[in-house]
């Protein structure tokens, strides 16, 4: 497997490719507050009934700090102080986002901040040593003797730590401590690790990556990956393929080999998937044909769930094949579910012939991120726009860009690869060339 990463002025995009097929995709705006973001915030008010404090970040973002996430609670454990004893109104504190809020809820933050490495997770104020659940007691005791920490510090040994030498672990701990010291000297937020570094830690068995950023290359090599960084102007060639895959993943219809297809409908409460035979029909051996289609559909359904990040309740209407075919499809789904990174429960077929399953929720689906109230979201607009601007920068110095008012990220306006001339309307690039040619184009448009 191989990670492919692309950074534009406003976006971070990462795709996991296996056998030439995109199986997983992640993206985020670079200026958004997200899980893992470190920032300084001022205590705005205390809420004794909720045992929590409400904070305001330097950019005005409201935050929520419960009493059990304060340093004072860590220090006094197992006793729990009041929220008034833990923090005071007007105090500025360093916090880390642990859960993203959705209106009207605020982002949940903690003062027990963490810095993740390949083998260790470092807690500057954690006060205890923890271990991955996959490490046996003998290995835990051996690891506990390798590194010395202060009374205030805490560390968590990842599963991969059992394969590392003491010197490697000490070096990583030194790097994580240095990162914390650097953060204490800053007075603004740190967006944390890049998206590809986070994902590379999550799937340590992936050994390859392709990036265009030098800092990403160095960080991934520290994690033990083989990293290719092509020296070229413009985009990574592989990302063009990813763009086409994501465009198709936003469609309802997914075609299978032979003419059969899936119809994927995401609604607010659940996801419904219908398997259709299309032109792939054999009158003489209909049930056998349906069983073959269902087996092919089962594998593609699991791939689509991961690619689109579909979660929650899922109902699949397979074709009416044989009872043995249903058993085989259920087994295939369970085998694929065991290989997935998110927990999937396969419950089998109901009396109505629907196959029920659930997938662990981890953020919004690709469709939910792309469409808001029937219109393209901010991230979808940038996904459509910025890769094209990088391509244009190889031959033009300016572009006339049409976007809805207020949807462009300040980062793109500051660091766009070409000079942007903005007009109001549906997203698109209307004209490219020199700045003078673009201004003349706008002038002609206004006269019409």
C-alpha positions as CSV (number, residue, x, y, z in Angstrom):
1,X,0.0,0.0,0.0
2,X,1.1,3.6,-0.6
3,X,0.1,7.0,0.7
4,X,-0.2,9.9,-1.8
5,X,-0.2,13.4,-0.3
6,X,-0.9,16.8,-1.8
7,X,-0.8,20.2,-0.1
8,X,-2.3,23.3,-1.7
9,X,-2.4,26.7,0.0
10,X,-5.7,25.8,1.7
11,X,-6.1,22.0,1.6
12,X,-4.4,18.9,2.8
13,X,-5.4,15.7,0.8
14,X,-4.2,12.2,1.4
15,X,-5.2,9.0,-0.5
16,X,-4.3,5.4,0.3
17,X,-3.7,3.3,-2.9
18,X,-3.6,-0.5,-3.0
19,X,-3.0,-2.3,-6.2
20,X,-3.6,0.8,-8.2
21,X,-7.0,1.5,-6.7
22,X,-7.8,4.3,-4.2
23,X,-9.2,2.6,-1.1
24,X,-9.2,5.5,1.4
25,X,-9.3,9.3,1.2
26,X,-8.9,12.1,3.7
27,X,-8.9,15.8,3.4
28,X,-9.2,18.9,5.5
29,X,-8.9,22.7,5.3
30,X,-5.5,23.9,6.7
31,X,-7.0,26.8,8.6
32,X,-9.7,24.9,10.4
33,X,-9.5,24.0,14.1
34,X,-9.6,20.2,14.3
35,X,-8.8,17.3,16.6
36,X,-5.2,17.6,17.7
37,X,-4.9,21.4,17.2
38,X,-2.9,23.1,20.0
39,X,-3.9,26.7,20.8
40,X,-3.9,29.3,23.5
41,X,-7.3,30.4,24.7
42,X,-8.7,32.7,27.4
43,X,-11.2,31.6,30.0
44,X,-14.4,33.5,29.3
45,X,-16.8,32.2,32.0
46,X,-17.2,29.3,34.4
47,X,-20.3,27.1,34.7
48,X,-20.3,25.4,38.1
49,X,-23.4,23.3,37.4
50,X,-21.8,21.7,34.3
51,X,-18.4,21.7,36.1
52,X,-16.8,23.2,33.0
53,X,-15.3,26.4,31.7
54,X,-16.0,28.1,28.4
55,X,-13.0,29.6,26.6
56,X,-12.4,31.9,23.6
57,X,-9.5,31.2,21.2
58,X,-7.5,34.0,19.8
59,X,-9.5,33.9,16.5
60,X,-12.8,34.1,18.5
61,X,-13.7,30.3,18.3
62,X,-15.6,29.2,21.4
63,X,-14.3,26.2,23.3
64,X,-15.5,23.9,26.1
65,X,-13.2,22.6,28.9
66,X,-14.7,20.1,31.4
67,X,-13.3,19.8,34.9
68,X,-11.8,16.3,34.3
69,X,-9.7,17.7,31.4
70,X,-7.9,20.3,33.5
71,X,-4.4,20.1,34.9
72,X,-5.6,20.7,38.4
73,X,-7.7,17.6,38.3
74,X,-4.6,15.6,37.1
75,X,-2.5,17.0,39.9
76,X,-5.1,16.2,42.6
77,X,-6.2,12.8,41.3
78,X,-8.1,11.0,42.7
79,X,-9.7,14.1,44.3
80,X,-11.6,16.3,41.9
81,X,-11.5,20.1,42.5
82,X,-14.2,22.6,41.6
83,X,-14.0,24.3,38.3
84,X,-13.3,27.6,40.1
85,X,-10.2,26.0,41.7
86,X,-9.0,24.6,38.4
87,X,-9.1,27.7,36.2
88,X,-10.0,31.4,36.7
89,X,-11.8,33.9,34.4
90,X,-9.4,35.8,32.3
91,X,-6.6,33.2,32.5
92,X,-4.9,32.2,29.3
93,X,-4.3,28.4,29.0
94,X,-2.7,26.1,26.5
95,X,-5.3,23.5,25.3
96,X,-5.7,20.8,22.7
97,X,-8.9,20.0,20.7
98,X,-10.1,16.4,21.5
99,X,-13.5,16.6,19.9
100,X,-14.7,18.8,17.1
101,X,-18.0,20.6,17.8
102,X,-20.9,21.0,15.5
103,X,-23.2,24.0,15.9
104,X,-24.4,24.9,18.5
105,X,-21.9,22.8,20.4
106,X,-18.3,24.0,21.0
107,X,-15.1,22.2,20.4
108,X,-14.1,20.1,23.4
109,X,-10.6,20.8,24.6
110,X,-8.2,19.4,27.2
111,X,-5.2,20.8,29.1
112,X,-3.7,17.2,29.2
113,X,-2.1,17.8,25.8
114,X,-0.4,15.0,23.8
115,X,2.3,14.8,21.1
116,X,2.4,11.6,19.0
117,X,5.4,9.8,17.6
118,X,5.9,6.5,15.9
119,X,6.6,4.5,19.0
120,X,5.5,6.8,21.8
121,X,2.7,9.3,22.7
122,X,4.1,12.0,25.0
123,X,2.0,13.7,27.7
124,X,4.0,16.6,29.2
125,X,1.5,16.6,32.2
126,X,0.4,13.0,32.0
127,X,2.0,11.8,35.3
128,X,1.9,8.0,34.4
129,X,3.1,5.4,32.0
130,X,0.6,3.5,29.8
131,X,0.8,0.8,27.2
132,X,-1.0,-0.4,24.1
133,X,-3.5,-3.1,24.9
134,X,-1.8,-5.3,22.3
135,X,1.4,-5.5,24.4
136,X,1.7,-8.4,26.9
137,X,2.7,-7.9,30.5
138,X,6.3,-9.1,30.0
139,X,6.9,-6.7,27.1
140,X,5.3,-3.9,29.2
141,X,7.7,-4.5,32.1
142,X,10.7,-4.5,29.7
143,X,9.7,-1.2,28.1
144,X,9.0,0.5,31.4
145,X,12.7,0.0,32.4
146,X,14.0,1.5,29.2
147,X,13.0,5.2,29.6
148,X,13.1,7.5,32.6
149,X,10.5,10.3,32.9
150,X,9.9,13.0,35.5
151,X,7.1,12.8,37.9
152,X,5.0,15.3,35.9
153,X,5.5,13.6,32.5
154,X,3.6,10.7,31.1
155,X,4.1,8.4,28.0
156,X,2.2,5.8,26.2
157,X,4.0,3.0,24.4
158,X,2.5,2.1,21.1
159,X,2.5,-1.5,19.8
160,X,5.4,-0.8,17.5
161,X,7.6,0.2,20.5
162,X,8.2,-3.5,21.2
163,X,10.3,-3.7,18.0
164,X,12.4,-0.6,18.8
165,X,15.8,-0.3,20.6
166,X,16.2,1.8,23.7
167,X,18.2,4.5,21.8
168,X,15.5,4.9,19.2
169,X,12.8,5.4,21.9
170,X,15.0,7.9,23.8
171,X,15.6,9.9,20.7
172,X,11.9,10.1,19.9
173,X,11.1,11.2,23.4
174,X,13.7,13.9,23.1
175,X,12.1,15.1,19.9
176,X,8.6,15.2,21.4
177,X,9.9,17.1,24.5
178,X,11.5,19.6,22.2
179,X,8.3,20.1,20.2
180,X,6.5,20.9,23.5
181,X,9.1,23.4,24.6
182,X,8.8,25.1,21.2
183,X,5.0,25.2,21.5
184,X,5.3,27.0,24.9
185,X,7.3,29.8,23.2
186,X,4.6,30.4,20.7
187,X,1.5,32.7,21.2
188,X,-0.7,31.3,18.5
189,X,-2.2,28.0,17.5
190,X,-0.4,25.0,16.0
191,X,-2.4,22.9,13.6
192,X,-0.5,19.8,14.8
193,X,0.9,17.2,12.5
194,X,0.1,17.1,8.8
195,X,-2.7,14.9,7.7
196,X,-0.4,12.3,6.1
197,X,1.7,12.0,9.2
198,X,-1.4,11.3,11.3
199,X,-2.6,8.7,8.8
200,X,0.8,7.1,8.5
201,X,0.9,6.5,12.2
202,X,-2.6,5.0,12.1
203,X,-1.6,2.3,9.5
204,X,2.0,1.5,10.3
205,X,2.1,-1.5,7.9
206,X,1.9,1.0,4.9
207,X,5.6,1.5,3.9
208,X,5.5,3.8,1.0
209,X,4.5,7.4,0.4
210,X,4.6,10.0,-2.4
211,X,4.7,13.7,-1.3
212,X,5.6,17.1,-2.8
213,X,6.5,18.7,0.5
214,X,10.1,18.4,1.8
215,X,9.1,18.7,5.5
216,X,6.5,15.9,5.1
217,X,9.2,13.8,3.4
218,X,11.6,14.2,6.4
219,X,8.9,13.5,9.0
220,X,7.6,10.3,7.2
221,X,11.2,9.0,6.8
222,X,11.5,9.4,10.6
223,X,8.5,7.0,10.8
224,X,10.3,4.5,8.7
225,X,8.5,5.0,5.4
226,X,10.1,4.9,1.9
227,X,9.2,8.3,0.6
228,X,9.3,9.5,-3.0
229,X,9.3,13.3,-3.5
230,X,9.3,14.1,-7.3
231,X,11.1,17.3,-8.1
232,X,8.6,18.8,-10.6
233,X,6.5,21.9,-11.2
234,X,2.8,21.4,-10.8
235,X,0.9,18.5,-9.4
236,X,1.8,15.0,-8.5
237,X,0.7,12.9,-11.5
238,X,-1.0,10.4,-9.2
239,X,-3.3,13.0,-7.8
240,X,-5.1,13.4,-11.1
241,X,-6.2,9.8,-10.7
242,X,-7.4,10.5,-7.2
243,X,-9.4,13.5,-8.4
244,X,-11.3,11.2,-10.9
245,X,-11.9,8.6,-8.2
246,X,-13.3,11.2,-5.8
247,X,-15.5,12.7,-8.5
248,X,-17.1,9.2,-9.1
249,X,-17.4,8.6,-5.4
250,X,-19.8,11.5,-5.1
251,X,-22.1,9.8,-7.6
252,X,-24.9,7.5,-6.5
253,X,-24.2,4.8,-9.2
254,X,-21.2,2.5,-9.0
255,X,-20.7,0.2,-12.0
256,X,-19.5,-3.4,-11.6
257,X,-17.8,-5.6,-14.2
258,X,-20.3,-7.1,-16.6
259,X,-23.0,-4.4,-16.5
260,X,-24.3,-4.8,-12.9
261,X,-24.3,-1.7,-10.6
262,X,-24.8,-0.4,-7.1
263,X,-27.1,2.4,-6.2
264,X,-25.9,4.2,-3.0
265,X,-28.3,6.5,-1.2
266,X,-27.1,8.4,1.9
267,X,-29.9,9.9,3.9
268,X,-29.8,11.5,7.3
269,X,-30.6,8.4,9.4
270,X,-28.9,5.6,7.4
271,X,-27.4,4.5,4.1
272,X,-29.3,2.2,1.7
273,X,-27.5,0.3,-1.1
274,X,-29.3,-1.4,-3.9
275,X,-27.7,-4.1,-6.0
276,X,-29.0,-4.2,-9.6
277,X,-28.2,-6.8,-12.3
278,X,-28.4,-4.3,-15.1
279,X,-27.7,-6.1,-18.4
280,X,-26.1,-9.1,-16.6
281,X,-29.0,-11.5,-16.7
282,X,-29.0,-15.3,-17.4
283,X,-32.5,-16.6,-17.7
284,X,-31.5,-20.3,-17.5
285,X,-29.3,-20.0,-14.3
286,X,-30.8,-16.8,-12.8
287,X,-30.1,-17.6,-9.1
288,X,-26.5,-18.6,-9.9
289,X,-26.0,-15.4,-11.8
290,X,-27.5,-13.4,-9.0
291,X,-25.1,-15.1,-6.5
292,X,-22.1,-14.2,-8.6
293,X,-23.3,-10.6,-8.9
294,X,-23.9,-10.4,-5.1
295,X,-20.4,-11.7,-4.3
296,X,-18.8,-9.1,-6.6
297,X,-21.1,-6.4,-5.1
298,X,-20.1,-7.4,-1.5
299,X,-16.4,-6.6,-2.2
300,X,-17.2,-3.3,-3.9
301,X,-19.6,-2.3,-1.2
302,X,-16.9,-2.7,1.5
303,X,-14.5,-0.6,-0.6
304,X,-17.1,2.1,-1.1
305,X,-17.9,2.3,2.6
306,X,-14.2,2.9,3.3
307,X,-13.6,5.3,0.4
308,X,-16.7,7.4,1.1
309,X,-16.3,7.1,4.9
310,X,-19.9,6.0,5.2
311,X,-20.9,5.1,8.7
312,X,-23.9,4.3,11.0
313,X,-26.7,2.0,9.9
314,X,-26.4,0.4,6.5
315,X,-29.0,-1.7,4.7
316,X,-28.1,-3.6,1.5
317,X,-30.7,-4.9,-0.9
318,X,-28.9,-7.8,-2.7
319,X,-30.4,-9.7,-5.6
320,X,-32.6,-12.6,-4.7
321,X,-30.1,-15.5,-5.1
322,X,-29.9,-18.9,-3.4
323,X,-29.8,-19.4,0.4
324,X,-26.3,-20.7,0.1
325,X,-25.4,-17.6,-1.8
326,X,-26.7,-15.4,1.0
327,X,-24.5,-17.4,3.5
328,X,-21.5,-16.9,1.2
329,X,-22.2,-13.1,0.9
330,X,-22.5,-12.8,4.7
331,X,-19.2,-14.6,5.1
332,X,-17.5,-12.4,2.5
333,X,-18.7,-9.3,4.3
334,X,-17.4,-10.5,7.6
335,X,-14.0,-11.4,6.2
336,X,-13.6,-8.0,4.7
337,X,-14.9,-6.3,7.9
338,X,-12.1,-8.1,9.9
339,X,-9.5,-6.4,7.6
340,X,-11.0,-2.9,8.0
341,X,-9.6,-0.2,10.2
342,X,-13.0,0.9,11.5
343,X,-15.2,-1.5,13.4
344,X,-17.9,-3.0,11.2
345,X,-20.7,-5.3,12.5
346,X,-22.4,-7.6,9.9
347,X,-25.8,-8.8,11.2
348,X,-26.8,-10.8,8.1
349,X,-30.1,-11.0,6.2
350,X,-33.5,-10.1,7.5
351,X,-36.8,-11.8,6.6
352,X,-37.3,-9.1,4.0
353,X,-34.0,-10.1,2.3
354,X,-32.1,-7.0,3.4
355,X,-28.5,-7.4,4.7
356,X,-27.9,-5.2,7.7
357,X,-24.5,-3.9,9.0
358,X,-23.1,-0.9,10.9
359,X,-19.8,0.9,10.6
360,X,-18.1,2.9,13.3
361,X,-18.6,6.6,12.9
362,X,-15.4,8.6,12.3
363,X,-16.2,12.1,11.1
364,X,-18.4,13.0,8.2
365,X,-18.8,11.0,5.0
366,X,-17.4,12.3,1.7
367,X,-20.8,13.4,0.6
368,X,-21.6,15.2,3.9
369,X,-18.3,17.1,3.6
370,X,-19.0,18.0,0.0
371,X,-22.6,19.1,0.1
372,X,-24.2,21.5,2.6
373,X,-27.9,22.4,2.3
374,X,-27.8,21.3,-1.3
375,X,-24.9,23.4,-2.3
376,X,-21.1,22.7,-2.6
377,X,-19.3,23.1,0.7
378,X,-16.3,25.3,1.3
379,X,-14.0,22.3,1.2
380,X,-15.6,21.0,-2.1
381,X,-15.1,24.4,-3.7
382,X,-11.4,24.4,-2.8
383,X,-11.0,20.8,-3.9
384,X,-12.4,21.7,-7.3
385,X,-10.4,25.0,-7.6
386,X,-6.9,24.6,-6.2
387,X,-5.6,21.6,-8.1
388,X,-6.5,23.4,-11.3
389,X,-4.7,26.6,-10.2
390,X,-1.5,24.6,-9.6
391,X,-1.8,23.2,-13.2
392,X,-2.4,26.7,-14.5
393,X,0.6,28.1,-12.7
394,X,2.9,26.2,-15.1
395,X,1.8,28.5,-18.0
396,X,-0.1,31.5,-16.7
397,X,0.5,34.3,-14.2
398,X,-3.1,35.1,-13.4
399,X,-6.6,33.6,-13.5
400,X,-10.2,34.9,-13.4
401,X,-11.9,32.8,-10.7
402,X,-15.7,32.7,-10.1
403,X,-16.7,31.6,-6.6
404,X,-19.6,32.3,-4.2
405,X,-19.0,35.4,-2.0
406,X,-16.9,34.8,1.1
407,X,-16.1,31.1,0.4
408,X,-12.4,31.4,-0.4
409,X,-9.9,30.7,2.3
410,X,-7.6,33.6,3.4
411,X,-4.7,31.2,2.9
412,X,-5.5,30.8,-0.8
413,X,-5.8,34.5,-1.2
414,X,-2.4,35.0,0.3
415,X,-0.5,32.1,-1.2
416,X,-2.3,31.2,-4.5
417,X,0.1,29.9,-7.2
418,X,-1.2,32.5,-9.6
419,X,-2.7,36.0,-9.0
420,X,-6.5,35.7,-8.6
421,X,-9.1,38.0,-9.9
422,X,-12.4,37.1,-8.2
423,X,-15.9,37.4,-9.6
424,X,-19.2,36.3,-8.0
425,X,-21.0,33.1,-9.1
426,X,-20.8,29.4,-9.4
427,X,-17.3,28.0,-8.9
428,X,-15.1,27.8,-11.9
429,X,-12.0,29.3,-13.7
430,X,-13.2,31.6,-16.5
431,X,-9.9,32.8,-18.0
432,X,-6.2,32.5,-17.6
433,X,-3.2,34.5,-18.9
434,X,-1.3,37.6,-17.9
435,X,-2.8,39.9,-15.3
436,X,-3.5,42.5,-18.0
437,X,-5.3,39.9,-20.2
438,X,-7.4,38.8,-17.2
439,X,-8.4,42.4,-16.4
440,X,-9.4,43.0,-20.0
441,X,-11.5,39.8,-19.9
442,X,-13.4,41.1,-16.9
443,X,-13.9,44.4,-18.6
444,X,-15.4,42.7,-21.6
445,X,-17.7,40.6,-19.4
446,X,-19.0,43.7,-17.6
447,X,-19.8,45.4,-20.8
448,X,-21.9,42.5,-22.1
